[in-house]
Amino acid sequence: MEHLWILWTVLGVAAFLILAAFVTAYVCFYMVFYVPKKKKRMTAEEIRRLETAEPQIPEGEIYEVFREDMLRWTYANRERDFKRVEIVNKEGLTLRGKFYEYAPHAPINIIFHGYRGWAERDLNGGVFRCAAMGHSALLVDHRGAGLSDGKIITFGIKEVEDCIEWINFVHRELDPEAKILLGGVSMGAATVMMAAGRPDLPECVVGVLEDCGYSSAREIIKKVVREMKLPAD
C-alpha cells in the first residue's frame, strides 16, 4: 500500500506540474499574442465604425507633447483623398490599408505600425512625411489590427509574409513601374527589416526605413512576457 500511495503521489505531482505548465503557456499566449476583442472577420459596419471613431493616441508621457499634432494629422488624413485597398493573404485573412497618392508614378512608401497598434493611430504622420518628399503612402494594418482580419500577432514572423504580399500587390495593382520603399515602427520596423533580408524581395523595393525595430523576435517576445510578470523561459 505504501508503494501505491507513493506512486499516486508522484503521478499527482506530475499531473499538477503539467497542468501548471499548460495554464502558464495559455496565459502567456493569450496576453502576448492573442487579440481578444477582435473578430476573425470584420463586417462593413464594424469597419465604418472604426473609421469614424474618436482618434486614439498611444499612452505614455512621451506621446503627450505630440498629442495635438497627432490628432491634427488624423483628422486631416480622414479628409484627404485616399483609396481603400485590401489583399487576401495565404491564410485567407483579408488585410486592409489606405493608399494616399501624391502623384501618378511617385515612389510609394508601404508603412507598417507597431505591436498592438494600428495604422491610423501610429502612422498618420507618415503621410505628411511622404508628401513632403513627393512620395505616395500606403498605410497598412497588420493582421489582427485596425481594419484587418485576424486574431493572432506574431511579432513579424508571419507579418513579413504579408509584407511581401503587399509589395506584390502594389507592383501588380497600383503601379507596376513604381519604386517602393518599406517603412515601419517597432514591430513594423522589424517586419520590414526581415523583408529586406529575404531572397524573394521584389526588385522594385529600393529602400527601407526602420524606426526602433528589434533584431530578434524571440528576445522581444521574452521581454514582453517578462514585463507582464510571466515566466519567459
C-alpha positions in Angstrom: 0.0 0.0 0.0 2.8 2.4 0.8 4.3 1.9 -2.6 0.9 2.5 -4.2 0.5 5.7 -2.2 3.9 7.0 -3.4 3.0 6.2 -7.0 -0.2 8.1 -6.8 1.6 11.0 -5.1 4.2 11.1 -7.9 1.5 10.9 -10.5 -0.5 13.7 -8.8 2.5 16.0 -8.6 3.4 15.3 -12.3 -0.2 16.0 -13.3 -0.2 19.2 -11.4 3.1 20.4 -12.9 1.9 19.5 -16.4 -1.4 21.4 -15.8 0.5 24.4 -14.4 2.8 24.5 -17.4 -0.2 24.3 -19.7 -2.1 27.1 -17.9 1.0 29.3 -17.9 1.6 28.7 -21.6 -2.1 29.5 -22.3 -1.9 32.7 -20.2 1.3 33.8 -22.0 -0.2 33.1 -25.4 -3.5 34.9 -24.5 -1.8 38.0 -23.1 1.1 38.3 -25.6 -0.2 37.0 -29.0 -4.0 37.0 -28.9 -6.3 39.9 -29.8 -9.4 39.1 -27.7 -11.7 42.0 -28.7 -11.3 41.4 -32.4 -13.3 39.1 -34.6 -11.6 37.0 -37.2 -13.7 38.6 -39.9 -14.8 42.2 -39.8 -18.2 43.4 -41.2 -18.6 46.6 -43.3 -20.4 48.2 -40.3 -17.6 47.5 -37.9 -15.1 48.9 -40.4 -17.2 52.1 -40.8 -17.5 52.5 -37.0 -13.7 52.2 -36.6 -13.0 54.7 -39.4 -15.3 57.3 -37.7 -14.4 56.7 -34.1 -12.7 59.3 -32.0 -9.0 59.1 -32.7 -6.8 57.4 -30.0 -3.3 58.5 -29.1 -0.7 56.0 -27.7 -0.4 56.0 -24.0 2.6 57.4 -22.2 4.2 60.7 -21.4 6.5 60.7 -24.4 3.4 61.0 -26.6 1.6 63.8 -24.8 3.8 66.5 -26.2 2.7 65.4 -29.7 -1.0 64.8 -28.9 -2.3 67.9 -30.8 -0.1 67.2 -33.8 -1.3 63.5 -33.9 -4.9 64.5 -33.7 -4.4 67.1 -36.4 -2.7 64.6 -38.7 -5.5 62.0 -38.1 -8.4 64.4 -38.9 -6.5 65.8 -41.9 -5.9 62.4 -43.3 -9.5 61.4 -42.9 -10.4 64.4 -45.1 -7.7 63.6 -47.8 -8.5 61.7 -50.9 -7.4 58.1 -50.4 -8.1 54.7 -51.8 -9.1 51.7 -49.6 -7.1 48.7 -50.7 -7.0 45.1 -49.4 -5.4 41.8 -50.0 -6.2 38.2 -49.0 -3.1 36.6 -47.6 -2.0 32.9 -47.9 -4.0 32.1 -44.7 -7.2 33.6 -46.1 -7.2 36.7 -43.9 -8.3 40.0 -45.5 -5.7 42.6 -44.8 -6.6 46.3 -45.4 -4.8 49.5 -45.9 -5.3 53.1 -47.2 -3.4 54.5 -50.2 -2.6 58.2 -50.3 -1.4 59.0 -53.7 0.8 62.1 -54.0 1.1 62.0 -57.8 0.9 59.3 -60.5 4.1 57.2 -60.6 5.5 58.8 -57.5 7.6 56.5 -55.3 5.3 54.5 -52.9 6.1 54.0 -49.3 4.4 51.0 -47.6 4.4 51.7 -43.9 3.7 49.2 -41.0 2.7 50.0 -37.4 3.9 48.6 -34.1 2.9 45.9 -31.6 -0.8 46.2 -30.7 -1.1 49.4 -32.6 -2.9 50.2 -35.9 -2.2 52.3 -39.0 -4.3 55.3 -38.2 -3.0 55.6 -34.6 0.7 55.1 -35.3 1.3 56.2 -38.9 -0.6 59.3 -39.8 2.5 61.4 -39.6 4.0 59.2 -42.2 1.5 60.5 -44.8 2.8 64.1 -44.2 6.4 62.9 -44.3 5.8 61.1 -47.6 4.0 64.1 -49.1 6.9 66.4 -48.2 9.2 64.1 -50.1 6.9 63.8 -53.1 6.0 60.2 -52.3 2.8 58.4 -52.0 2.0 56.4 -48.8 0.2 53.1 -48.2 -0.6 52.7 -44.5 -1.2 49.0 -43.7 -3.0 47.4 -40.8 -1.2 44.2 -39.7 -3.1 41.0 -39.3 -5.2 41.2 -36.1 -5.0 45.0 -36.0 -7.1 48.0 -37.1 -9.3 47.2 -40.1 -7.5 43.9 -41.0 -8.9 40.5 -40.1 -7.2 38.0 -37.8 -6.7 37.5 -34.1 -3.0 36.5 -33.7 0.1 38.7 -33.5 3.4 37.0 -34.4 6.0 39.8 -33.9 6.9 39.9 -37.6 7.3 36.2 -38.1 4.1 35.9 -40.1 3.7 39.6 -40.8 6.8 39.5 -43.0 5.0 37.1 -45.4 2.1 39.7 -45.5 4.7 42.4 -46.3 5.9 40.6 -49.3 2.3 40.2 -50.5 1.7 43.9 -50.0 4.7 44.7 -52.2 3.5 42.4 -54.9 0.0 44.0 -54.7 1.4 47.5 -55.1 3.6 46.3 -58.1 0.6 44.5 -59.6 -2.3 46.7 -58.9 -1.2 50.3 -58.2 1.8 51.0 -60.3 4.0 48.3 -62.0 6.8 50.8 -62.5 6.8 52.4 -59.1 9.8 52.5 -56.9 8.8 51.1 -53.5 10.2 51.9 -50.1 9.3 50.0 -46.9 8.9 51.7 -43.6 7.9 50.7 -40.1 7.8 51.5 -36.4 8.8 49.0 -33.7 7.3 45.6 -34.8 6.6 47.2 -38.2 10.3 48.2 -38.4 11.4 44.6 -37.5 8.9 43.3 -40.2 10.4 45.4 -43.0 14.0 44.6 -41.9 13.1 40.9 -42.1 11.6 41.5 -45.5 14.8 43.3 -46.6 16.8 40.2 -46.0 14.5 37.9 -47.9 15.8 36.3 -51.1 12.4 36.8 -52.7 12.3 40.5 -52.0 11.0 42.1 -55.3 13.5 44.2 -57.2 11.0 47.2 -57.1 11.9 47.8 -53.5 14.6 50.4 -53.5 14.9 51.3 -49.8 13.9 50.5 -46.2 13.3 52.9 -43.4 13.1 51.3 -39.9 12.3 53.2 -36.7 13.2 51.5 -33.4 12.9 47.9 -34.6 14.3 44.9 -32.8 16.8 42.3 -34.1 15.3 39.1 -32.6 11.6 38.2 -32.4 12.4 35.5 -29.8 14.1 38.1 -27.5 11.4 40.7 -27.8 8.8 38.1 -27.0 10.7 37.2 -23.9 10.9 40.9 -23.0 7.2 41.4 -23.4 6.5 38.3 -21.3 8.8 39.4 -18.5 7.1 42.9 -18.5 3.8 41.1 -17.9 5.3 39.4 -14.9 5.1 36.0 -16.6 7.9 33.3 -16.9 9.7 33.9 -20.2 11.8 30.7 -20.3 
